[in-house]
Amino acid sequence: MKRFAILILAILAGSLSAAQDAPPREISITAKRFEFTPNQITLKRGEPVTLHVSALDRDHGFYQKDLKIDLDLSPEHESVVTITPETAGRFVAICDNFCGSGHGNMKMVINVE
Amino acid sequence: MSLGVGALITVAPGMAGGGTASAMTRWFRRQNGEAISPFRLVQLSDAHVGFSGPPNPAGTKAFERAIDIVNGLDPQPDLILFTGDLTHESETAGEHAKRMQLFKTLTARLKAKKVMHVPGEHDAALDGGALYRQFFGETHYSFDHRGVHFVALDNVSRGKPEVGAEQLAWLVRDLARYPHTAPIIVFTHRPLFDLRPDWEWFTRDGDEVLTVLAPFENVTILYGHIHRHDVHQSEHAVHYASRSLIFAFPDPTTSGDKKPLPFDKEKPFQNLGLQRVASRKGQQFSVDDVELTLREFGGTDGVQQISKPGVSL
């Protein structure tokens, strides 16, 4: 019986370790005046995710304070951030590098469930 | 009330404490020969000259109305502070320069000749402030006026909502000359605190600016950008936002979206307005926000507006 319990614990620990070691989910986002595509994504609380964000036309920003996202975007390179959201909710990420008359509405929603 | 659009500010520096006032008077006289005395100023903000769209198809009408009203004030303000978004940017070559020239032409009508500006992002964020400097000079600077130290801060021309390390270092050097009892008025475009970051109503390094200002006992911050009146008390400063001269944004505490409030042709100045700030015995300022609507007018002016509601568009 004792041997069986140790075996179960070992299997559980292995599963947990595998989950922790699994590479983060990856999501690609593009930015151009005055929109992000996609304009909405859904993440899971506690799940690491890597965001790959590319600017298509000029420099932009990608900023969400609560989720600790703060990227400078340039057409010359992809910008990457890995986050693990800890709180469920609806978070609005914005372009924080002024890009023209529609800049004020350049945003996307990050839902965390 | 029939005062106008913007913010009328009466300043009585250092009047609350007699000993402090006389010490400050001596200090300012030694520095620049200025005597401390009460004065008035008007804050105007967010005219967006060149803007055309459903939130306000009347263009510069409210701005011109504000200029007329300021010119009617008696006594005249010593000083006009314009807290950014003087103009609206344009994709057409040469058009933005024309808008800046129109702004200068309109403000030349002001009887008060001391008009100071800071840029908003619509003036200076696309070209790092190059065109703005041609028309209005440096984007950050400071000066003394009747015993108050004024600091113009630029939190737009780097593209991002930030002041930046270089300007912060300048601010530290600029303030080092002043005793901590010196009254300070900072004027800038964006709020220096997190009012609503997801609407870009914040300054990324605003906390650092407020830390530099923290040792000073009497700090007032005037700003624009949010197109509505707001008063906020932070640990060491009071922040006042002036209404816009083009259109208003909704209440950030109750609205999910940053959409301009709709234009009403019958009330073209609705939601545009002023905040009136006056010194009172025993306290630095009192603040009255006055919305500029038809009901705010009296006398001949009111009769004219009621008989001819709306403006010719």
Interface residues (C-beta under 8 A of the other chain):
Chain A: D59 G61 Y63 Q64 K65 F91 V92 A93 I94 D96 N97 F98 G100 S101 H103 G104 N105 K107
Chain B: H88 E89 E91 E121 H122 A125 L126 V156 G159 K160 P161 D194 P197 D198 W199 E200 R204 K258
